[in-house]
């Protein structure tokens, strides 16, 4: 019995692979056999006619891809959304398909001219009529989905395509009768796969392997219990048979050369309407504004890349390029995301780049009260290293204690409302926390190219390289440290025991003695091995002068710990003369504050070591506050911890022989950071030499 379902097809009279607009076409230009294509199309046509009704649209010369009628538009009931083809090679098909729809009594809606949407190639109705699956990422824009929801009065679920081989939704996704779904998960991003799994029950999902996917098994025509496709593996046919479907294979290899198969060659034009269901869409759009040196600083590229990488799409509404090199530029960009959840993630990234959500100029930040101490609201905003402002009661309020990975707490004080970054564990009842991404902005520097290029010292080339000339970086660091010292600034050092093992202890001690260091952060180990070297001449039991292990040396660090514990503190041991040199000695003698954070590895530990991690973090934060530079010397965990609590604007130098450590610190996004992959002992030796070059002439001139 022939179903009353109708399909629109177009004969391949003018079919050929004349150009490349998808990966399947590459290498296949003019390699398709017209005779074989006609034969394969006729077989498909006849198979479908055995089970349904087929209408034909007249093929037109010069438009070889008209044969792929699935892309003519999207049909629901008597309404059609006409396609807006992305590539000019197919745009000439639009008026012919529009004429066919209008001649056959359909109401045709047309999208804005510059908004790509490629019909039923990227929009597939759930076979029970509950919603519309809509793809985006290659040929159709996410901004088209709200139009589909409005015009067709149906819920639209947006799915992002990630694999360029599956450039249309119908190449990797096929809704089947009775709520089943045939699809290839590898074609989608993780968020879209999660959406699919939330909508379709596990027993209804038929996920295929790549071998079937590249044969376009999902590009199938479903007519009730019949599934017509190019080719399927035995395992896939068995799986479909188990749930009541009959697979009919009909070779379409000539059309695969152009990136299409059974579904691409057909458009279902009898799609039933469920009157009780109405339009909804999770798609959300916002307009953001970026200002600064958008081109030469790369901000506009980073912003647009972030939008796409996180699953959104964009349209640049305005772009005002600075008239001169020192002028700033401004851009307004409409950002579209498949859901509020994704939009929040995108906007958070854009805020980090200094973007402002334009409607936020008229909307206050969203605040929720803290109802349980040490617990933030579910949707709390996570802070970054950049100076931040939030809009409260119509006014922008600067956030204090800026750091990353914290909540923003708002409290009422005698001086009015105060906003500050606080770790989640420190939130208190009576405070409110910032939630969502509304009413928030970060303040970014807008230095021109000339300003950056004429600075005598610049960390603007933030990055990591094991091939960078260490001497050049040392020269820059020395120059900056000298400038900070002369201006009464603050340099904080985070150091690991490798500083001592590599012979850098004497150099670090000298930096402290000569006033270049204003605070020292580390763990139990650097203090222990520094004191071991200065009392016993070893570090981890190795003679530092001869480079050989000494007999019984493995016990030296424990003896040192025991000695310091007898005195009660490092300071007491220094004052008693038990320690007469080294890094910790210079800290005590020069009143340089230090904080030693304990760990599970500590044996002892020293009495000065803080075993409570929360208290140690608080001590670190106090010492980092107000720093102009943080010098991180071969201490992965302590350096990463300090990096997280350091705001933008503080210059950071990370020195480690392990590139992974340096990369981790550079990835925090601060343009004032630089990474050096080298031996830390060598780095400190060169730093002292360079400081001597800078200091000696200066002293002579002022004497």
Secondary structure as UniProt FT lines:
FT   STRAND          6..9
FT   TURN            13..14
FT   HELIX           23..25
FT   TURN            26..27
FT   TURN            29..30
FT   HELIX           34..49
FT   TURN            50..51
FT   STRAND          53..56
FT   TURN            61..62
FT   HELIX           64..67
FT   HELIX           69..72
FT   STRAND          73..76
FT   TURN            77..78
FT   STRAND          79..82
FT   HELIX           88..91
FT   TURN            92..93
FT   HELIX           94..103
FT   TURN            104..105
FT   STRAND          107..110
FT   TURN            113..114
FT   HELIX           119..121
FT   STRAND          123..125
FT   TURN            127..128
FT   STRAND          132..136
FT   HELIX           142..144
FT   HELIX           145..152
FT   STRAND          155..161
FT   TURN            164..165
FT   HELIX           169..171
FT   STRAND          173..175
FT   HELIX           177..179
FT   STRAND          181..183
FT   HELIX           185..187
FT   HELIX           190..199
FT   HELIX           202..204
FT   STRAND          205..207
FT   HELIX           210..213
FT   TURN            214..218
FT   STRAND          221..223
FT   TURN            224..225
FT   STRAND          226..229
FT   HELIX           234..242
FT   TURN            243..244
FT   STRAND          246..249
FT   HELIX           253..256
FT   TURN            257..259
FT   HELIX           263..265
FT   STRAND          267..268
FT   TURN            275..276
FT   STRAND          280..281
FT   STRAND          284..292
FT   TURN            294..297
FT   HELIX           299..309
FT   TURN            310..311
FT   STRAND          313..320
FT   TURN            325..326
FT   STRAND          329..337
FT   HELIX           340..352
FT   TURN            353..354
FT   STRAND          356..357
FT   HELIX           358..362
FT   STRAND          366..369
FT   TURN            373..374
FT   TURN            378..379
FT   STRAND          388..392
FT   TURN            393..394
FT   STRAND          395..400
FT   STRAND          407..413
FT   TURN            414..415
FT   STRAND          416..422
FT   HELIX           424..426
FT   TURN            429..430
FT   STRAND          432..435
FT   TURN            438..439
FT   STRAND          440..442
FT   HELIX           449..454
FT   STRAND          464..465
FT   HELIX           470..486
FT   TURN            487..488
FT   STRAND          491..495
FT   HELIX           498..501
FT   TURN            502..503
FT   HELIX           505..513
FT   TURN            514..515
FT   STRAND          519..523
FT   HELIX           524..536
FT   STRAND          538..539
FT   TURN            540..541
FT   STRAND          542..543
FT   TURN            544..546
FT   TURN            551..552
FT   HELIX           553..555
FT   HELIX           556..567
FT   HELIX           570..575
FT   TURN            576..577
FT   HELIX           583..589
FT   TURN            590..591
FT   STRAND          593..597
FT   TURN            600..601
FT   TURN            607..608
FT   STRAND          609..610
FT   HELIX           613..624
FT   TURN            625..626
FT   STRAND          629..633
FT   HELIX           636..644
FT   TURN            648..649
FT   STRAND          651..656
FT   HELIX           659..666
FT   TURN            667..668
FT   TURN            671..672
FT   STRAND          673..677
FT   HELIX           680..702
//
